[in-house]
Amino acid sequence: MRFQINPIILFCLVLLIAIGCKKESDFDKIPLRIKKITNSRDLENPVIFEYDSLGLLIKKSHSVFYTVIEYDKNRQPIKFIDYDTRESSSAPMFISTLTWTKDGFELIWHGWIKYIYEINSENQIISNISYSKPIGSPSYNTMYTMNISWSGKTSLKTVLKTPSIDDNLNGWYENYKYSSNYSQFKGINIATLAYNPFSYWYQFQPDYCIIEYSNITYTANITYEFNEQNFPIRADIKTITSNGMTEDIYELYEYEPI
């Protein structure tokens, strides 16, 4: 008698094998979280990152300064508290608050500048409007609108528009290009990166490495060394200004497993 396998049983077996392989693959790619960044400009004062038992970034320290981050019940950042260890008082220097909206988040930076960010389904910032509140004034004035144009996940261009066409910032642009490798900031909330970019450039997404940057005054090319988990462990940054001045900088990245 010829043995036949029930098609339904065969399908279930194939599905189980596929799920098992996926789990193994996902396990191999468990993301790391950034622990330390050392910059060649300031080797004695690395940036240190600390996390709570849930894996949320709760403190970032650099030199004599540190920022404490508080979260809501949904594990979204809502407050950034900045300290200076040189101060005799334990009171913070600044407190910034963040409110989540249906389209993104609103950041009140140090009590007098308001940023309204819009993010898309890809966790990319797609708009940023900045307002300032003069001392003693109850209302905010528009500082600029940042128009952000993404080309998929690999590049973007930002252009600032200010209320006055004579403002030096009016028309200021920036271009970014990204690799497909993990960013050193992968896993950190995009609002936290918007508050404190932790690097030379603003972070408009948390997932991929910046490999090229340019604005009106200078350009930068960044090459990386990656570990087996596809996270950068070193960045070599070469910059050149519009008048031909160059600089070579490097950063080192250390991680810990999640």
DRENTORVO-606637 format. One record per residue (C-alpha): residue in one letter; residue number from 0; x negated, y negated, z. Coordinates in steps of 0.1 Angstrom, whole numbers. Example, Ala and Ser with C-alpha at 12.3 -4.5 7.8 and 13.67 -1.06 7.14 Angstrom:
@aa A | i 0 | xx -123 | yy 45 | zz 78
@aa S | i 1 | xx -137 | yy 11 | zz 71
END
This chain:
@aa M | i 0 | xx 0 | yy 0 | zz 0
@aa R | i 1 | xx -14 | yy -34 | zz -10
@aa F | i 2 | xx -18 | yy -58 | zz 19
@aa Q | i 3 | xx -4 | yy -93 | zz 14
@aa I | i 4 | xx -7 | yy -124 | zz 36
@aa N | i 5 | xx 25 | yy -143 | zz 43
@aa P | i 6 | xx 21 | yy -177 | zz 25
@aa I | i 7 | xx 33 | yy -196 | zz 56
@aa I | i 8 | xx 7 | yy -178 | zz 78
@aa L | i 9 | xx -20 | yy -185 | zz 53
@aa F | i 10 | xx -11 | yy -222 | zz 52
@aa C | i 11 | xx -12 | yy -224 | zz 90
@aa L | i 12 | xx -46 | yy -208 | zz 91
@aa V | i 13 | xx -60 | yy -232 | zz 65
@aa L | i 14 | xx -45 | yy -261 | zz 85
@aa L | i 15 | xx -60 | yy -249 | zz 117
@aa I | i 16 | xx -94 | yy -246 | zz 101
@aa A | i 17 | xx -92 | yy -281 | zz 86
@aa I | i 18 | xx -82 | yy -296 | zz 120
@aa G | i 19 | xx -111 | yy -278 | zz 136
@aa C | i 20 | xx -135 | yy -292 | zz 111
@aa K | i 21 | xx -121 | yy -327 | zz 114
@aa K | i 22 | xx -125 | yy -326 | zz 152
@aa E | i 23 | xx -161 | yy -315 | zz 149
@aa S | i 24 | xx -168 | yy -342 | zz 123
@aa D | i 25 | xx -151 | yy -368 | zz 145
@aa F | i 26 | xx -171 | yy -356 | zz 175
@aa D | i 27 | xx -203 | yy -361 | zz 155
@aa K | i 28 | xx -193 | yy -396 | zz 147
@aa I | i 29 | xx -183 | yy -407 | zz 182
@aa P | i 30 | xx -191 | yy -445 | zz 183
@aa L | i 31 | xx -217 | yy -459 | zz 206
@aa R | i 32 | xx -213 | yy -492 | zz 224
@aa I | i 33 | xx -239 | yy -519 | zz 224
@aa K | i 34 | xx -259 | yy -522 | zz 256
@aa K | i 35 | xx -288 | yy -546 | zz 248
@aa I | i 36 | xx -299 | yy -570 | zz 221
@aa T | i 37 | xx -335 | yy -582 | zz 220
@aa N | i 38 | xx -344 | yy -611 | zz 197
@aa S | i 39 | xx -379 | yy -619 | zz 186
@aa R | i 40 | xx -374 | yy -655 | zz 194
@aa D | i 41 | xx -367 | yy -647 | zz 231
@aa L | i 42 | xx -382 | yy -613 | zz 239
@aa E | i 43 | xx -381 | yy -619 | zz 277
@aa N | i 44 | xx -343 | yy -626 | zz 278
@aa P | i 45 | xx -323 | yy -599 | zz 260
@aa V | i 46 | xx -285 | yy -600 | zz 259
@aa I | i 47 | xx -271 | yy -574 | zz 282
@aa F | i 48 | xx -236 | yy -559 | zz 279
@aa E | i 49 | xx -217 | yy -543 | zz 308
@aa Y | i 50 | xx -184 | yy -522 | zz 306
@aa D | i 51 | xx -158 | yy -510 | zz 330
@aa S | i 52 | xx -146 | yy -474 | zz 335
@aa L | i 53 | xx -121 | yy -478 | zz 305
@aa G | i 54 | xx -149 | yy -488 | zz 282
@aa L | i 55 | xx -139 | yy -525 | zz 280
@aa L | i 56 | xx -167 | yy -551 | zz 278
@aa I | i 57 | xx -164 | yy -571 | zz 310
@aa K | i 58 | xx -197 | yy -590 | zz 312
@aa K | i 59 | xx -223 | yy -604 | zz 288
@aa S | i 60 | xx -255 | yy -618 | zz 302
@aa H | i 61 | xx -283 | yy -638 | zz 286
@aa S | i 62 | xx -310 | yy -656 | zz 305
@aa V | i 63 | xx -295 | yy -676 | zz 333
@aa F | i 64 | xx -260 | yy -675 | zz 318
@aa Y | i 65 | xx -233 | yy -648 | zz 319
@aa T | i 66 | xx -197 | yy -645 | zz 308
@aa V | i 67 | xx -170 | yy -624 | zz 326
@aa I | i 68 | xx -141 | yy -611 | zz 305
@aa E | i 69 | xx -107 | yy -604 | zz 319
@aa Y | i 70 | xx -80 | yy -583 | zz 302
@aa D | i 71 | xx -42 | yy -579 | zz 303
@aa K | i 72 | xx -23 | yy -546 | zz 308
@aa N | i 73 | xx -26 | yy -539 | zz 271
@aa R | i 74 | xx -64 | yy -540 | zz 273
@aa Q | i 75 | xx -66 | yy -573 | zz 253
@aa P | i 76 | xx -89 | yy -601 | zz 265
@aa I | i 77 | xx -71 | yy -630 | zz 280
@aa K | i 78 | xx -98 | yy -650 | zz 299
@aa F | i 79 | xx -135 | yy -658 | zz 295
@aa I | i 80 | xx -153 | yy -672 | zz 326
@aa D | i 81 | xx -188 | yy -687 | zz 321
@aa Y | i 82 | xx -214 | yy -690 | zz 348
@aa D | i 83 | xx -248 | yy -705 | zz 352
@aa T | i 84 | xx -270 | yy -687 | zz 378
@aa R | i 85 | xx -290 | yy -718 | zz 384
@aa E | i 86 | xx -260 | yy -735 | zz 400
@aa S | i 87 | xx -259 | yy -734 | zz 438
@aa S | i 88 | xx -221 | yy -731 | zz 437
@aa S | i 89 | xx -204 | yy -699 | zz 428
@aa A | i 90 | xx -178 | yy -718 | zz 408
@aa P | i 91 | xx -178 | yy -711 | zz 370
@aa M | i 92 | xx -190 | yy -737 | zz 345
@aa F | i 93 | xx -161 | yy -731 | zz 322
@aa I | i 94 | xx -129 | yy -711 | zz 320
@aa S | i 95 | xx -114 | yy -703 | zz 286
@aa T | i 96 | xx -80 | yy -687 | zz 281
@aa L | i 97 | xx -66 | yy -666 | zz 253
@aa T | i 98 | xx -30 | yy -659 | zz 244
@aa W | i 99 | xx -20 | yy -632 | zz 219
@aa T | i 100 | xx 6 | yy -641 | zz 192
@aa K | i 101 | xx 24 | yy -621 | zz 166
@aa D | i 102 | xx -1 | yy -632 | zz 140
@aa G | i 103 | xx -33 | yy -632 | zz 160
@aa F | i 104 | xx -44 | yy -652 | zz 191
@aa E | i 105 | xx -48 | yy -687 | zz 205
@aa L | i 106 | xx -80 | yy -696 | zz 223
@aa I | i 107 | xx -83 | yy -726 | zz 246
@aa W | i 108 | xx -120 | yy -731 | zz 247
@aa H | i 109 | xx -134 | yy -747 | zz 279
@aa G | i 110 | xx -101 | yy -765 | zz 284
@aa W | i 111 | xx -103 | yy -791 | zz 256
@aa I | i 112 | xx -106 | yy -773 | zz 222
@aa K | i 113 | xx -78 | yy -751 | zz 209
@aa Y | i 114 | xx -84 | yy -725 | zz 182
@aa I | i 115 | xx -55 | yy -707 | zz 165
@aa Y | i 116 | xx -67 | yy -675 | zz 147
@aa E | i 117 | xx -47 | yy -653 | zz 124
@aa I | i 118 | xx -58 | yy -617 | zz 118
@aa N | i 119 | xx -46 | yy -592 | zz 93
@aa S | i 120 | xx -40 | yy -554 | zz 95
@aa E | i 121 | xx -77 | yy -547 | zz 88
@aa N | i 122 | xx -86 | yy -566 | zz 120
@aa Q | i 123 | xx -101 | yy -594 | zz 100
@aa I | i 124 | xx -98 | yy -630 | zz 108
@aa I | i 125 | xx -81 | yy -647 | zz 79
@aa S | i 126 | xx -74 | yy -682 | zz 92
@aa N | i 127 | xx -87 | yy -705 | zz 119
@aa I | i 128 | xx -74 | yy -740 | zz 128
@aa S | i 129 | xx -92 | yy -761 | zz 154
@aa Y | i 130 | xx -78 | yy -788 | zz 176
@aa S | i 131 | xx -94 | yy -811 | zz 202
@aa K | i 132 | xx -78 | yy -829 | zz 231
@aa P | i 133 | xx -95 | yy -862 | zz 240
@aa I | i 134 | xx -100 | yy -868 | zz 278
@aa G | i 135 | xx -69 | yy -881 | zz 294
@aa S | i 136 | xx -47 | yy -872 | zz 263
@aa P | i 137 | xx -18 | yy -848 | zz 267
@aa S | i 138 | xx -19 | yy -837 | zz 230
@aa Y | i 139 | xx -43 | yy -822 | zz 206
@aa N | i 140 | xx -57 | yy -836 | zz 174
@aa T | i 141 | xx -66 | yy -815 | zz 144
@aa M | i 142 | xx -104 | yy -811 | zz 139
@aa Y | i 143 | xx -105 | yy -788 | zz 109
@aa T | i 144 | xx -88 | yy -759 | zz 91
@aa M | i 145 | xx -110 | yy -730 | zz 81
@aa N | i 146 | xx -97 | yy -713 | zz 50
@aa I | i 147 | xx -110 | yy -677 | zz 49
@aa S | i 148 | xx -110 | yy -656 | zz 17
@aa W | i 149 | xx -118 | yy -619 | zz 19
@aa S | i 150 | xx -128 | yy -597 | zz -10
@aa G | i 151 | xx -119 | yy -563 | zz 5
@aa K | i 152 | xx -141 | yy -554 | zz 34
@aa T | i 153 | xx -174 | yy -563 | zz 18
@aa S | i 154 | xx -175 | yy -601 | zz 15
@aa L | i 155 | xx -158 | yy -633 | zz 25
@aa K | i 156 | xx -160 | yy -671 | zz 20
@aa T | i 157 | xx -150 | yy -698 | zz 45
@aa V | i 158 | xx -143 | yy -734 | zz 36
@aa L | i 159 | xx -136 | yy -762 | zz 62
@aa K | i 160 | xx -111 | yy -789 | zz 55
@aa T | i 161 | xx -110 | yy -819 | zz 79
@aa P | i 162 | xx -84 | yy -846 | zz 82
@aa S | i 163 | xx -109 | yy -872 | zz 69
@aa I | i 164 | xx -126 | yy -866 | zz 35
@aa D | i 165 | xx -155 | yy -886 | zz 48
@aa D | i 166 | xx -162 | yy -862 | zz 76
@aa N | i 167 | xx -196 | yy -844 | zz 71
@aa L | i 168 | xx -179 | yy -810 | zz 78
@aa N | i 169 | xx -153 | yy -815 | zz 51
@aa G | i 170 | xx -160 | yy -789 | zz 24
@aa W | i 171 | xx -186 | yy -770 | zz 45
@aa Y | i 172 | xx -187 | yy -734 | zz 33
@aa E | i 173 | xx -202 | yy -701 | zz 43
@aa N | i 174 | xx -205 | yy -669 | zz 24
@aa Y | i 175 | xx -208 | yy -635 | zz 41
@aa K | i 176 | xx -216 | yy -600 | zz 27
@aa Y | i 177 | xx -213 | yy -568 | zz 46
@aa S | i 178 | xx -226 | yy -532 | zz 44
@aa S | i 179 | xx -206 | yy -501 | zz 49
@aa N | i 180 | xx -226 | yy -492 | zz 80
@aa Y | i 181 | xx -213 | yy -498 | zz 115
@aa S | i 182 | xx -218 | yy -532 | zz 131
@aa Q | i 183 | xx -237 | yy -534 | zz 164
@aa F | i 184 | xx -205 | yy -549 | zz 177
@aa K | i 185 | xx -182 | yy -521 | zz 167
@aa G | i 186 | xx -156 | yy -515 | zz 194
@aa I | i 187 | xx -157 | yy -550 | zz 208
@aa N | i 188 | xx -124 | yy -569 | zz 205
@aa I | i 189 | xx -123 | yy -594 | zz 176
@aa A | i 190 | xx -111 | yy -621 | zz 200
@aa T | i 191 | xx -141 | yy -616 | zz 222
@aa L | i 192 | xx -164 | yy -620 | zz 192
@aa A | i 193 | xx -145 | yy -651 | zz 181
@aa Y | i 194 | xx -151 | yy -666 | zz 215
@aa N | i 195 | xx -188 | yy -656 | zz 217
@aa P | i 196 | xx -203 | yy -644 | zz 184
@aa F | i 197 | xx -234 | yy -629 | zz 202
@aa S | i 198 | xx -255 | yy -636 | zz 171
@aa Y | i 199 | xx -265 | yy -663 | zz 146
@aa W | i 200 | xx -232 | yy -662 | zz 127
@aa Y | i 201 | xx -196 | yy -661 | zz 135
@aa Q | i 202 | xx -180 | yy -626 | zz 135
@aa F | i 203 | xx -149 | yy -624 | zz 114
@aa Q | i 204 | xx -146 | yy -586 | zz 118
@aa P | i 205 | xx -161 | yy -561 | zz 143
@aa D | i 206 | xx -168 | yy -531 | zz 121
@aa Y | i 207 | xx -195 | yy -537 | zz 95
@aa C | i 208 | xx -230 | yy -552 | zz 94
@aa I | i 209 | xx -237 | yy -586 | zz 79
@aa I | i 210 | xx -264 | yy -582 | zz 51
@aa E | i 211 | xx -262 | yy -616 | zz 35
@aa Y | i 212 | xx -253 | yy -651 | zz 47
@aa S | i 213 | xx -254 | yy -685 | zz 30
@aa N | i 214 | xx -242 | yy -720 | zz 36
@aa I | i 215 | xx -250 | yy -755 | zz 22
@aa T | i 216 | xx -284 | yy -757 | zz 41
@aa Y | i 217 | xx -298 | yy -722 | zz 42
@aa T | i 218 | xx -295 | yy -685 | zz 32
@aa A | i 219 | xx -303 | yy -653 | zz 51
@aa N | i 220 | xx -309 | yy -617 | zz 40
@aa I | i 221 | xx -307 | yy -590 | zz 67
@aa T | i 222 | xx -320 | yy -555 | zz 64
@aa Y | i 223 | xx -314 | yy -528 | zz 90
@aa E | i 224 | xx -328 | yy -495 | zz 104
@aa F | i 225 | xx -300 | yy -472 | zz 114
@aa N | i 226 | xx -297 | yy -443 | zz 138
@aa E | i 227 | xx -281 | yy -409 | zz 131
@aa Q | i 228 | xx -247 | yy -422 | zz 141
@aa N | i 229 | xx -250 | yy -450 | zz 115
@aa F | i 230 | xx -255 | yy -478 | zz 140
@aa P | i 231 | xx -282 | yy -504 | zz 134
@aa I | i 232 | xx -312 | yy -502 | zz 158
@aa R | i 233 | xx -332 | yy -530 | zz 142
@aa A | i 234 | xx -324 | yy -560 | zz 120
@aa D | i 235 | xx -350 | yy -579 | zz 100
@aa I | i 236 | xx -337 | yy -614 | zz 92
@aa K | i 237 | xx -353 | yy -635 | zz 65
@aa T | i 238 | xx -341 | yy -671 | zz 62
@aa I | i 239 | xx -349 | yy -699 | zz 38
@aa T | i 240 | xx -336 | yy -734 | zz 40
@aa S | i 241 | xx -326 | yy -757 | zz 11
@aa N | i 242 | xx -360 | yy -775 | zz 13
@aa G | i 243 | xx -379 | yy -742 | zz 11
@aa M | i 244 | xx -388 | yy -735 | zz 48
@aa T | i 245 | xx -388 | yy -698 | zz 57
@aa E | i 246 | xx -386 | yy -678 | zz 89
@aa D | i 247 | xx -387 | yy -641 | zz 97
@aa I | i 248 | xx -369 | yy -629 | zz 128
@aa Y | i 249 | xx -360 | yy -595 | zz 141
@aa E | i 250 | xx -335 | yy -580 | zz 165
@aa L | i 251 | xx -335 | yy -547 | zz 184
@aa Y | i 252 | xx -303 | yy -530 | zz 194
@aa E | i 253 | xx -298 | yy -504 | zz 222
@aa Y | i 254 | xx -267 | yy -484 | zz 228
@aa E | i 255 | xx -250 | yy -461 | zz 253
@aa P | i 256 | xx -225 | yy -433 | zz 245
@aa I | i 257 | xx -188 | yy -439 | zz 250
END
